[in-house]
Amino acid sequence: MPQIQKILFFLIALLFFFVVFELVRKKSMIENLSWLWILISFLFLVILFQYDYLAYISSRLHASTTAVIMFFAIIGINFLILQLSIMNSTQTRQIKNLSQKIALLENQIDQSSESEPDSHEKE
C-alpha cells in the first residue's frame, strides 16, 4: 500500500475514533453502542498497519483479491445498520406508547382537578 494511502487511512481512522468519542462525551451516542464503533475504528488501524492480516484472511477464503474481503465487510456493515434500524424502530414504538400513556394520565389529572375545586373553596 502506498505511503500516502496509509497516511490518509490513518487520519480517517483517527477522525472516526475521535468522532465516536466526542459523540459519547456529548451524550449523542449511548455507551453500549460506542464500543462497537471504537472496535471498528481499531480494526481500521490494524488492517492499515498489518495489511498481511487482510491478505491472510483473503487467502483463507480463497479470495483472489482483498476487494472480496471489502465486499464481506460491506455485508457486515449492512447487518449492523439493520440491527440499528430494528433498535430505532423499537424505541420509536416505545416512545409513542409512553407519549400516549402520558397524555392519558394528564387527561386523568385534569379531570380530577376539575372535579375538586369545590372541596378547596369550602376550606
C-alpha positions as CSV (number, residue, x, y, z in Angstrom):
1,M,0.0,0.0,0.0
2,P,1.5,3.4,-0.9
3,Q,2.6,5.6,1.9
4,I,0.1,8.4,1.0
5,Q,-2.8,6.0,1.3
6,K,-1.6,4.8,4.7
7,I,-1.4,8.3,5.9
8,L,-4.9,9.1,4.6
9,F,-6.4,6.0,6.0
10,F,-4.7,6.6,9.3
11,L,-6.1,10.1,9.5
12,I,-9.6,8.8,8.6
13,A,-9.4,6.1,11.3
14,L,-8.3,8.6,13.9
15,L,-11.0,11.0,12.9
16,F,-13.6,8.3,13.1
17,F,-12.4,7.3,16.6
18,F,-12.5,10.9,17.8
19,V,-15.9,11.5,16.3
20,V,-17.3,8.4,18.2
21,F,-15.5,9.5,21.4
22,E,-16.9,13.0,21.1
23,L,-20.5,11.7,20.4
24,V,-20.3,9.6,23.6
25,R,-18.9,12.5,25.6
26,K,-21.7,14.8,24.4
27,K,-24.3,12.1,25.2
28,S,-25.3,12.0,21.5
29,M,-24.5,8.3,21.4
30,I,-25.1,5.8,24.1
31,E,-22.2,4.0,25.6
32,N,-23.4,0.5,24.8
33,L,-23.2,1.2,21.1
34,S,-19.9,3.1,21.2
35,W,-17.7,0.1,21.9
36,L,-18.7,-1.4,18.6
37,W,-17.7,1.8,16.7
38,I,-14.5,2.1,18.6
39,L,-13.8,-1.6,17.7
40,I,-14.4,-0.8,14.1
41,S,-12.0,2.1,14.1
42,F,-9.4,-0.1,15.8
43,L,-9.9,-2.7,13.1
44,F,-9.2,0.0,10.5
45,L,-5.9,0.7,12.2
46,V,-5.0,-3.0,12.5
47,I,-5.7,-3.6,8.8
48,L,-3.8,-0.4,8.0
49,F,-0.6,-1.4,9.8
50,Q,-0.9,-5.2,9.4
51,Y,-2.1,-5.5,5.8
52,D,-0.8,-9.0,5.8
53,Y,-3.8,-10.0,8.1
54,L,-6.2,-8.9,5.4
55,A,-4.2,-10.8,2.8
56,Y,-4.2,-13.9,5.1
57,I,-8.0,-13.7,5.5
58,S,-8.3,-13.3,1.7
59,S,-6.2,-16.4,1.1
60,R,-8.2,-18.5,3.7
61,L,-11.4,-17.5,2.0
62,H,-9.9,-18.3,-1.4
63,A,-10.5,-14.7,-2.5
64,S,-8.3,-13.6,-5.4
65,T,-8.2,-10.0,-4.1
66,T,-8.8,-8.1,-1.0
67,A,-11.8,-6.5,-2.7
68,V,-13.8,-9.6,-1.9
69,I,-13.0,-9.0,1.8
70,M,-14.2,-5.5,1.5
71,F,-17.4,-6.9,0.0
72,F,-17.9,-9.1,3.1
73,A,-17.2,-6.0,5.2
74,I,-19.9,-4.1,3.5
75,I,-22.3,-7.0,4.1
76,G,-21.4,-7.0,7.8
77,I,-21.9,-3.2,7.9
78,N,-25.3,-3.7,6.3
79,F,-26.3,-6.2,9.1
80,L,-25.1,-3.6,11.6
81,I,-27.3,-1.0,10.0
82,L,-30.2,-3.4,10.0
83,Q,-29.7,-4.1,13.7
84,L,-29.6,-0.3,14.5
85,S,-32.8,0.2,12.4
86,I,-34.5,-2.5,14.4
87,M,-33.4,-0.8,17.7
88,N,-34.6,2.5,16.3
89,S,-38.0,1.1,15.4
90,T,-38.4,-0.5,18.8
91,Q,-37.5,2.7,20.6
92,T,-39.8,4.8,18.4
93,R,-42.7,2.4,19.2
94,Q,-41.8,2.7,22.9
95,I,-41.8,6.5,22.8
96,K,-45.2,6.5,21.0
97,N,-46.6,4.2,23.7
98,L,-45.2,6.3,26.5
99,S,-46.5,9.5,25.0
100,Q,-49.9,8.1,24.8
101,K,-49.8,7.0,28.4
102,I,-48.6,10.4,29.5
103,A,-51.5,12.0,27.6
104,L,-54.0,9.7,29.3
105,L,-52.5,10.4,32.7
106,E,-52.6,14.2,32.1
107,N,-56.2,13.9,31.0
108,Q,-57.0,12.0,34.1
109,I,-55.3,14.6,36.3
110,D,-57.1,17.4,34.5
111,Q,-60.5,15.7,35.0
112,S,-59.8,15.0,38.7
113,S,-58.6,18.6,39.3
114,E,-61.8,19.9,37.6
115,S,-64.0,18.0,40.0
116,E,-62.1,19.0,43.2
117,P,-62.3,22.9,43.2
118,D,-65.4,22.7,45.3
119,S,-63.5,21.0,48.1
120,H,-60.9,23.8,48.2
121,E,-63.5,26.5,48.3
122,K,-65.2,25.1,51.4
123,E,-62.0,25.3,53.4
